[in-house]
C-alpha cells in the first residue's frame, strides 16, 4: 500500500465521520478539534460514535480501544479505524 492510498483512506474515513458528526451536531468539525472539550459532544454521544464507527467501517471497538481519546477528534477516530482495519488490509 502506498502512502497516497493510506492518505486517501484516512481522508475518506475522516470525511464520513465528519458527515455523521455534522448531521448530529449541525457543526462542521476540523480533523484536530477536540469534540469533547468543545462542549458540543458528550461522553454519552461517544457511544453513538462507537456504534457508527463499527457499523460504517466494519470494525469492532473493544477493550482498550474504547478509550475516550480514540474518539476525541476526527483524526483520532480515523487512525483507530485504520489501525483496526490493518489486519484485514489484504481482504
N, C-alpha and C positions, 0 to 999 in steps of 0.2 A: 504494500500500500504506500503510495507516495504522500508527501506532506500536503499537497494540494487536495488529495482525496480526503485526508483526515480533516483538513480545514473546512472543506465543503460539508462534510458530515456534521462537524461541530456547529457550523453556521446554520445548517438546516435544523438541527436539534434546537439550537437557541431560538430560531425563528418560530418553530412550532410551539415551544414552551411559552415564548413571548406572546404569541397569538392567544393561547389559553389564558395567560395572565391578564392580557388586555380585555378579553371578553368578561372575565370575572371581576376585574378591579376598575375597568374603564380608564386605565392608565397605561401608557407606553413605557416600558422599562428598558434601561440600558443594561448591557451584559454584566457590569460590575456593581450595580446598585444593590445595596443590602435591603432585601424586601422586608425583613422583619424590623430592622432599625427605622425604616421609613414610617412605621406605624400603620401602614395600609394592610399588611398581611399579618395574620395572627398565627400562633402555633397550631391552632385548630385547622386553619387553612392548609397548613403543611401536610396534613393527612390527605386532603384533596389533591395536593401536588403529587404525593406518593402514588395515589391511585391513578392519576393522569399519566405520570411517567411510566408506570408499569404497563398500563393498558395501551398507551400510544407507541411505546418503543419495545414492547415485548421483553421486558426485563423484570427480575424480581429483586425488590429492595428489602433487605432483611438484616438483622443483626447490627453490626457496627455501621453499615451503610445508611441506617435510619437516622443518623446524626443530623441535627438541625443545620449544621454547617454545610452539608451536602445539598441543601435546598435554599440556602441564603441568597444566592444570586443566580441569574440565568446561566452564567459561566460555570458555576459550581455544579448546577444540575446537568448541563451538557457534558461536563467532564465525568460526572458519575455515570451517565448513560453510556458514554464512550467506553469507559472502563468496564462496566458490566457487560457490554456487548463484545468486549475483547475476546472472550472465549468462543464466540460464535462468528468471528471475523471470516472464517472460511466457508460458512454455511450459506 
